[in-house]
Amino acid sequence: MTFISTRAWIVSGLLLLGLAGAVSAQTAAPLAPPPITPPFLAPEPVPPPPVRTHYFTSLSNVEVEKYLQYNDLIFVPIGNIQAHGVLPVDCEYVAAEALALKLAEETNALVFPNLQFTYSGDGMIGRGTVQVSSAQALAYLKPIARSLLRQGFKRQIYVTVGNAAGPETVSPLALEFFYESRTPALYLEGDILLQRVKADLNKVFFGAYSIVGRLDDIPLNLTPEVPKHAIDQGLRTLQALRVSGGARNGTVGFFGFEDESGAPVQAVTAEQRAAWAKEGADAIDAAVKQADIKKIAQSLQDHDRFTREYLIPKFDGLLP
């Protein structure tokens, strides 16, 4: 009996020690989690493949779909058709196209072309001018903007160059598109970028035709007859007084003679055309470099994120 009792006591003690050890193990600090092994790490971001061409309309649907897997940025040059001295009547569109193309090259983005039939502004006196009102142009451009958004182009940058009438069409487009879709679109006035590098706008037009491969469209040795017109004294006075910024388009309605408003009207030789094309193309390149378009595109994305993640949830009942 004594041996059995002693043995039972020993077994009971061992059980109590084991139970105490288990409780101690449970109350001890937890072990550190196992290190993350490479299979669980996020994959390195894959750089977007270069596009075959930056022109949206020259890509196949398969290529557009692939592009949108990596990027959502598109540049949309806006122009008009109007008399402009010895230059072709689409020169203000071509200038915007060339700048948009250079911006797209910097960002591996696309260009949506062929939107040149919009409001021409004051230079309506000329049979080379296609007359479209700003309201008509806006009604045409808004469905395109909405379609591009549905397709996946969340960042749309509209570009004009040398187009004083551009704000009357593109500014309302950017604003109304934002109010309707709550997605910001940017209106980039190329003239502002070109002024920063002190570019000669007339030579920029020559450079633009060179960039898009159409330099031969600018005629050589063409000497236009510049007619003499009576002077609109009231308009001149308004411009001098700078009422609401002067007589700019959208401030007061007026008809202007394009051959008197700074367009080149002198005959151009082959040597001049080539020299001005190089100088103008260099100015466009300098403007693009100075603009830091990658930062602009990133800022547009940040603006969109702030709008969606903060403004809309917080103030949705007040927003249009």
C-alpha angles and dihedrals in degrees: 000000000000091000092050092048092049091049092049089050092052092048091048090050092051091050091050091049091050091049091049090049091051092050090047091051091051093051094046120102112280118256118260113263115261115267117267110257122216095260089067097049118105111258118254111263112263114229112239114259115247114261119244090231131359093224110101093207092054094057127088119239089252089058093047090051091051092048092053090056088069108022140024101190126117132171117215116196114205122199144147141225114247145133111283113168114263093342123100114270093248094057096116090054093046091051090054091045093052093049092046090051092053091048090050091051089055093053102032086243136139134257121220103209141190101052095129102123101086137114110319098196125214098343094087098126101095134077090233091065121098107211115218121155122234090245092053091048091049092050089053098045099047096066089050091052091049091048093050089052092051089049090057105265098132094166114058120175117189116205133199131174128190089353110129089178093054096096091057089063109022099042093057088044093056093045099045093043089055094048092049100041101021086226115122119233119190127227108207114193103207092200089070091054091046093049090057090063093040093243122182102237095208090055089046087063090056091047091050093056088049093051094052092044098251104107091126088064089075104086122234126227093004111154111190123202107242108209123216116242134191115257122249098224094185092055092046089053092050090051092049092048090049093219106189089345095323126277097325119152110284093026098076129355116246143147117238135194107236094205089064099047103078102283115141109264102168124100113264124217124212090253093051092047093052094045094047091046091056093045092048094047090050089052091052091050091049092050092051092049092048093047097064092216093185089063090046091052092047091049090052089053091049090050091052092049093050090049093052100037100040117010100043097046092044101041105020093128092058099043123096 
